[in-house]
Amino acid sequence: MIDRKHFETTFPNIVHELRSVYDPEIPIDVFELGLIYDIVLQEDNSVDVTMTLTAPNCPVAGELPQWIQEAVEKAGHDKVRIELTFDPPWTPEMVSDDGRLYLGM
């Protein structure tokens, strides 16, 4: 389960920037969509982000990780490493409550 509250409290600037990144097929940002599995701030101020895609054959699979990297860099982190995983695979249940309301789920 994604601990959104922890991320919002611990990394407010990063979360703010992630909320500006949208999956073009679903009108919800990547954070509320549940694509961000983990955020780890290292001692050298670099950031490791573990993320997924809605599907392995996502049309923006090559671009979305770059957009997320750029968002984290905009939050003030020069070195950002993105790990793309499909374990666990994304499901609609990973969408936040607010996102579900927006989508009418």
C-alpha positions as protocol buffer text, in pm:
chain_id: "A"
residue {
  index: 1
  type: MET
  ca { x: 0 y: 0 z: 0 }
}
residue {
  index: 2
  type: ILE
  ca { x: 126 y: 346 z: -89 }
}
residue {
  index: 3
  type: ASP
  ca { x: 165 y: 574 z: 213 }
}
residue {
  index: 4
  type: ARG
  ca { x: 67 y: 904 z: 49 }
}
residue {
  index: 5
  type: LYS
  ca { x: 38 y: 1091 z: 381 }
}
residue {
  index: 6
  type: HIS
  ca { x: 398 y: 997 z: 470 }
}
residue {
  index: 7
  type: PHE
  ca { x: 522 y: 1124 z: 134 }
}
residue {
  index: 8
  type: GLU
  ca { x: 317 y: 1446 z: 161 }
}
residue {
  index: 9
  type: THR
  ca { x: 455 y: 1514 z: 509 }
}
residue {
  index: 10
  type: THR
  ca { x: 816 y: 1409 z: 447 }
}
residue {
  index: 11
  type: PHE
  ca { x: 862 y: 1534 z: 90 }
}
residue {
  index: 12
  type: PRO
  ca { x: 610 y: 1818 z: 38 }
}
residue {
  index: 13
  type: ASN
  ca { x: 814 y: 1992 z: -236 }
}
residue {
  index: 14
  type: ILE
  ca { x: 861 y: 1669 z: -430 }
}
residue {
  index: 15
  type: VAL
  ca { x: 493 y: 1574 z: -399 }
}
residue {
  index: 16
  type: HIS
  ca { x: 393 y: 1924 z: -509 }
}
residue {
  index: 17
  type: GLU
  ca { x: 598 y: 1885 z: -827 }
}
residue {
  index: 18
  type: LEU
  ca { x: 481 y: 1527 z: -889 }
}
residue {
  index: 19
  type: ARG
  ca { x: 124 y: 1656 z: -886 }
}
residue {
  index: 20
  type: SER
  ca { x: 211 y: 1850 z: -1201 }
}
residue {
  index: 21
  type: VAL
  ca { x: 288 y: 1531 z: -1395 }
}
residue {
  index: 22
  type: TYR
  ca { x: -7 y: 1361 z: -1563 }
}
residue {
  index: 23
  type: ASP
  ca { x: -53 y: 1034 z: -1741 }
}
residue {
  index: 24
  type: PRO
  ca { x: -195 y: 1160 z: -2073 }
}
residue {
  index: 25
  type: GLU
  ca { x: -456 y: 882 z: -2085 }
}
residue {
  index: 26
  type: ILE
  ca { x: -598 y: 938 z: -1736 }
}
residue {
  index: 27
  type: PRO
  ca { x: -674 y: 1291 z: -1614 }
}
residue {
  index: 28
  type: ILE
  ca { x: -510 y: 1243 z: -1273 }
}
residue {
  index: 29
  type: ASP
  ca { x: -154 y: 1324 z: -1168 }
}
residue {
  index: 30
  type: VAL
  ca { x: 96 y: 1042 z: -1117 }
}
residue {
  index: 31
  type: PHE
  ca { x: 95 y: 1084 z: -739 }
}
residue {
  index: 32
  type: GLU
  ca { x: -283 y: 1050 z: -697 }
}
residue {
  index: 33
  type: LEU
  ca { x: -288 y: 781 z: -964 }
}
residue {
  index: 34
  type: GLY
  ca { x: -65 y: 567 z: -741 }
}
residue {
  index: 35
  type: LEU
  ca { x: 226 y: 535 z: -980 }
}
residue {
  index: 36
  type: ILE
  ca { x: 479 y: 648 z: -718 }
}
residue {
  index: 37
  type: TYR
  ca { x: 566 y: 353 z: -495 }
}
residue {
  index: 38
  type: ASP
  ca { x: 854 y: 499 z: -296 }
}
residue {
  index: 39
  type: ILE
  ca { x: 1060 y: 815 z: -248 }
}
residue {
  index: 40
  type: VAL
  ca { x: 1394 y: 795 z: -67 }
}
residue {
  index: 41
  type: LEU
  ca { x: 1605 y: 1102 z: 7 }
}
residue {
  index: 42
  type: GLN
  ca { x: 1974 y: 1014 z: 33 }
}
residue {
  index: 43
  type: GLU
  ca { x: 2232 y: 1191 z: 252 }
}
residue {
  index: 44
  type: ASP
  ca { x: 2382 y: 1365 z: -54 }
}
residue {
  index: 45
  type: ASN
  ca { x: 2037 y: 1519 z: -132 }
}
residue {
  index: 46
  type: SER
  ca { x: 1986 y: 1283 z: -424 }
}
residue {
  index: 47
  type: VAL
  ca { x: 1650 y: 1110 z: -455 }
}
residue {
  index: 48
  type: ASP
  ca { x: 1554 y: 756 z: -549 }
}
residue {
  index: 49
  type: VAL
  ca { x: 1201 y: 718 z: -684 }
}
residue {
  index: 50
  type: THR
  ca { x: 1041 y: 380 z: -738 }
}
residue {
  index: 51
  type: MET
  ca { x: 750 y: 402 z: -976 }
}
residue {
  index: 52
  type: THR
  ca { x: 533 y: 197 z: -1204 }
}
residue {
  index: 53
  type: LEU
  ca { x: 315 y: 247 z: -1508 }
}
residue {
  index: 54
  type: THR
  ca { x: -53 y: 168 z: -1553 }
}
residue {
  index: 55
  type: ALA
  ca { x: 53 y: -103 z: -1799 }
}
residue {
  index: 56
  type: PRO
  ca { x: 386 y: -234 z: -1932 }
}
residue {
  index: 57
  type: ASN
  ca { x: 287 y: -126 z: -2283 }
}
residue {
  index: 58
  type: CYS
  ca { x: 189 y: 226 z: -2171 }
}
residue {
  index: 59
  type: PRO
  ca { x: 225 y: 464 z: -2470 }
}
residue {
  index: 60
  type: VAL
  ca { x: 438 y: 706 z: -2263 }
}
residue {
  index: 61
  type: ALA
  ca { x: 652 y: 437 z: -2098 }
}
residue {
  index: 62
  type: GLY
  ca { x: 967 y: 598 z: -2232 }
}
residue {
  index: 63
  type: GLU
  ca { x: 868 y: 953 z: -2136 }
}
residue {
  index: 64
  type: LEU
  ca { x: 686 y: 931 z: -1803 }
}
residue {
  index: 65
  type: PRO
  ca { x: 994 y: 835 z: -1596 }
}
residue {
  index: 66
  type: GLN
  ca { x: 1177 y: 1134 z: -1749 }
}
residue {
  index: 67
  type: TRP
  ca { x: 887 y: 1366 z: -1660 }
}
residue {
  index: 68
  type: ILE
  ca { x: 897 y: 1238 z: -1303 }
}
residue {
  index: 69
  type: GLN
  ca { x: 1274 y: 1286 z: -1287 }
}
residue {
  index: 70
  type: GLU
  ca { x: 1236 y: 1644 z: -1412 }
}
residue {
  index: 71
  type: ALA
  ca { x: 964 y: 1714 z: -1153 }
}
residue {
  index: 72
  type: VAL
  ca { x: 1185 y: 1591 z: -868 }
}
residue {
  index: 73
  type: GLU
  ca { x: 1476 y: 1796 z: -1000 }
}
residue {
  index: 74
  type: LYS
  ca { x: 1247 y: 2101 z: -1006 }
}
residue {
  index: 75
  type: ALA
  ca { x: 1184 y: 2035 z: -635 }
}
residue {
  index: 76
  type: GLY
  ca { x: 1553 y: 2103 z: -574 }
}
residue {
  index: 77
  type: HIS
  ca { x: 1731 y: 1771 z: -621 }
}
residue {
  index: 78
  type: ASP
  ca { x: 2013 y: 1756 z: -875 }
}
residue {
  index: 79
  type: LYS
  ca { x: 2057 y: 1380 z: -880 }
}
residue {
  index: 80
  type: VAL
  ca { x: 1743 y: 1170 z: -927 }
}
residue {
  index: 81
  type: ARG
  ca { x: 1737 y: 799 z: -992 }
}
residue {
  index: 82
  type: ILE
  ca { x: 1418 y: 641 z: -1124 }
}
residue {
  index: 83
  type: GLU
  ca { x: 1350 y: 273 z: -1077 }
}
residue {
  index: 84
  type: LEU
  ca { x: 1067 y: 138 z: -1288 }
}
residue {
  index: 85
  type: THR
  ca { x: 897 y: -169 z: -1146 }
}
residue {
  index: 86
  type: PHE
  ca { x: 588 y: -375 z: -1212 }
}
residue {
  index: 87
  type: ASP
  ca { x: 598 y: -549 z: -874 }
}
residue {
  index: 88
  type: PRO
  ca { x: 332 y: -511 z: -761 }
}
residue {
  index: 89
  type: PRO
  ca { x: 153 y: -436 z: -1084 }
}
residue {
  index: 90
  type: TRP
  ca { x: -58 y: -120 z: -1083 }
}
residue {
  index: 91
  type: THR
  ca { x: -432 y: -165 z: -1036 }
}
residue {
  index: 92
  type: PRO
  ca { x: -716 y: 90 z: -1021 }
}
residue {
  index: 93
  type: GLU
  ca { x: -733 y: 30 z: -645 }
}
residue {
  index: 94
  type: MET
  ca { x: -406 y: 224 z: -615 }
}
residue {
  index: 95
  type: VAL
  ca { x: -578 y: 548 z: -717 }
}
residue {
  index: 96
  type: SER
  ca { x: -627 y: 780 z: -419 }
}
residue {
  index: 97
  type: ASP
  ca { x: -972 y: 841 z: -275 }
}
residue {
  index: 98
  type: ASP
  ca { x: -973 y: 1190 z: -426 }
}
residue {
  index: 99
  type: GLY
  ca { x: -875 y: 1046 z: -762 }
}
residue {
  index: 100
  type: ARG
  ca { x: -1152 y: 787 z: -747 }
}
residue {
  index: 101
  type: LEU
  ca { x: -1407 y: 1058 z: -674 }
}
residue {
  index: 102
  type: TYR
  ca { x: -1279 y: 1260 z: -968 }
}
residue {
  index: 103
  type: LEU
  ca { x: -1302 y: 959 z: -1199 }
}
residue {
  index: 104
  type: GLY
  ca { x: -1642 y: 854 z: -1062 }
}
residue {
  index: 105
  type: MET
  ca { x: -1507 y: 520 z: -939 }
}
